[in-house]
Amino acid sequence: MTWYDKGDRVRCTGTFTDSAGAAQDPTAIFFQFKDPSDNATTYTYGVDAELVKSSTGVYYVDVDADEEGTWTYRFYSTGTGQGAAQSTFGVKKSEFD
């Protein structure tokens, strides 16, 4: 798990590929994350500005890591190019809190 300082902006990136490994844009793309207090947020590509396409098959969301503990996030897609991947990152307590 990668660790960040409280207050960092963490870039979460998801990459979608076909069975041959070539980048592809799925029909619908979603991003979900949970903060350490178990609050969940979901973004939909094309609806929510937070979910950004950087190139074919590559999407990202910048998350404000404003709470210490373990954060979980997941990119998933439906339709053509259906897939999912989940990951975590940690946020260290600030010595100034």
N, C-alpha and C positions, 0 to 999 in steps of 0.2 A: 504494500500500500504506500502511495506517495503522501507525504505530509506537507501541509502548508501552514502559514501563519494566519491567525485570526485577522480578518480584514482583507486578505488577498482576494483577487478575482481569479477564479479557476476556470480554465478553458477545458470543457468536456467535448471530445470529438468522437464522432461515429462515422465509420466507413462502410459502405454497402457495395458488395461485389456479386457477380454472378458465379455460377459453378466453375467457370474457367479462371476466376480471379480477376476479371476485368471490372473496373468501376462501373456502377450503374445507378440510376436514380429510380428508386421504388415508386409505386403508385402513391402511397401515403406514408409519411414519416412522422414519428412522434418521439418526444423526449420526456422522460419522467425523472424526478429526483426527490429524495427524502432527506431532510436535514436531521441533525442528531435528536431533535425533539419529536421526530416522526411525522412532521408536517410534509405532506406530499403535494407536488406541483407537476402539472403536465402541460407541455407545449406541443402544438401541431404546426408542421411546416406549411407555410402559405396563409396561416391564420395569425400566429403569434410571431412578432418581430424578433423575439429572443432566439428562435431557432433559425440559424443562418446556413445557407448553402455556400461553401467556399469553392467547390469545384464539383465535377461530376462524381456523384456517390459519396461526397465528403460533406458532413454537416457538423455544426458546433453550437454550443450554448456556453456563454460566460456566466458562471455562478458566483455570486457574492458570498464568500465563505465567512459569514458573520457570527458563527457559533462554533465553539470547540466540540470535538467529537468526530464520529464517523458519518460521512455522507455517502449515500448510495445513489447511483444514477443508471439510467437505462435508455438506450436508443432502440426503437423497434419500428418495423414497417409492415404494411399489409399490401395485398394485391401482388402485382408483378414485383419480384425482388424481395419477397417476404423474408424477414430475418429479425434477429434480436441479439443484443449484447448488453451485459451489465458489468459495472465496475464500482469501486469505492475509492474514496480518498479521505484522509484525516486532516483535521484542523487542530493545531496546538493551542494551548491556552496562552494568552498574552501575559507577560510578567507585570503588565500595568493594569490588569483588571482587579 
